[in-house]
Amino acid sequence: MKRLVPHMIDAVFVSLLSLLLVIPQNAFAQNHVVSSANLQRDVAAASATRQQNIAQIDALFALPQARSALKSAHIDFRQVTSAIPQLSNSDLAHLSQMSVKAQREFAAGQISDHDLLILLVAVAVLVLIIVAVKD
C-alpha cells in the first residue's frame, strides 16, 4: 500500500501536466480590450480624415492663383499634387490646417495675392522636399 501511494501521486501529477498541455492556450488568455469592430471603425475614421486632409490641400492648389504661382516658380503642378498622398498623416494634418487657414484668410482679404503666392510656393516646395527625403 505504501508503494501504491507514491505511484498514485505520480499518476495524478502526470495527468494534471498532460491536461495542461492539452488545454488550448487561448483558454487562459484574457479577452481583447479592443474589439475588431472598434479597430475597423478607427481605421475607417483615420482613412476618412486622411482623405479629407488631402482634399483640403488639393483645394488650395486648385485655386487659379496656385497654378500661376507654381508656374512662375517653375514647379510642376502635377508633381506637387501627386506627391501630396505620399505624405505622412501628421504632415498631411499640418499642411491641411495651413491650407484651410490660408484659404480663409485670403477669402477674408487678410492676406494679399502676393502673400498667398509665396505661401503656395512654400507649401509646394515643402511637399516636394518631404517626399524626396522619404524616398
N, C-alpha and C positions, 0 to 999 in steps of 0.2 A: 504494500500500500504506500509506503514511504517513497518508493521509486516511481510510483504512478503519479503522484502529485507534481514533481518537477516536470514530468513529461506533459502533463495536462497544462501546466503553466506555460511551457514552451509552445504547446499547440495553440493555446489561446493567443499568445503573443504573436506567433506567426500568422494566425488567422486575422488578427487586427491589422498587422502590417500589410497583409495581402489585400484586405478590404480597402485600406487607404490607397493602395496602388491602383485598385480597380475603379474607385470613385473618380469621376471626371474632375479635373482641376477647377473648372468653372463653377462647380457646385459650391466651392468655398469663396469664390470671387464675389465682391460686392457688385450691386447694380451700378451701371454707369451713372454719373452725376448728370450728364447732359445726354438727352435722348437724340436719336438720329434725326427726328423731325425738327428739333431745335437747331441742330447743326445745319440741316438743309435750309432752314429759314434764314439762318445767319449768313450762309454762303450766298443765298439769293439776294439778301439785303446788301451785302458787300458788293456783289456784282452790279446791282442797280445803282448804288452810289458811284461806283467806278464809271459806269456808262453815263450817268448824269454829269460827272466831273468832265469827262471827255467832251460831252455835248456843249458844256458851258465854255470850254476853251475853244472848241471849234467855232462856236458862235462869235467869239471875239475875232478870230481870224477870218470869219466870213464877212466882216464889215468891209465895205469898199475901201475905206482908209487903210485897212490892214493889208490888203493886196497891193495897194500902191506903195505903202511903206516898205513892204518886203521887196517889191520890185526895185525901188530906189536904192535899197541896201544890198541888192544883188543876191537875195536869198530866195531860193525856190519854194514857193508856197506849198507845192505838193510834198516836198521833202519834210517840211515842218508838220503838216497835217498827218503824214504817215508815221512820223516819229512820236506823235502825242500818245497813241495807245501803248507804246513801249515803256512809258514812264511808270515808276512805281506808284502804288496807291497814295503814299504820303506826298510825293511830288505832284501827282495829279490834284490832290486835295488843295495843296498850297497854291498851285497855279490857277486852279478853278476859282478860289477865293479872290485872287488878284484880278482875274479876268472879269468876274462879276462886279467887283468894286470899280474897276476901270470903266466898264460899260455904263454903270450907274452914274459915275462922276462925269463922264463925257456927255451923257444924255441930260444931266442937270446943268451942264455948262461950267462945271467946276474945274475941268481941265481943258486945255486948248487942243486943237488938232495937232499941233506940233508936239505937245506933251504926250498925246495918245500915240503918235507915230514913234516917238522914242521908246515908249513903254512896249509897244508891239514888237519892235525890232529887238529890244532887250529880252522879252519873253521868248521870241523865236530863237534867238541865239542860245538862251539858256536851255531850251528844249533840245536843241541840236547837240549842245555840249554834254548834257546829261546822258543822252542816248549814245553818243560817241564814247564816253567814258565807260558806260555799261558794257559795250561790246568789247 
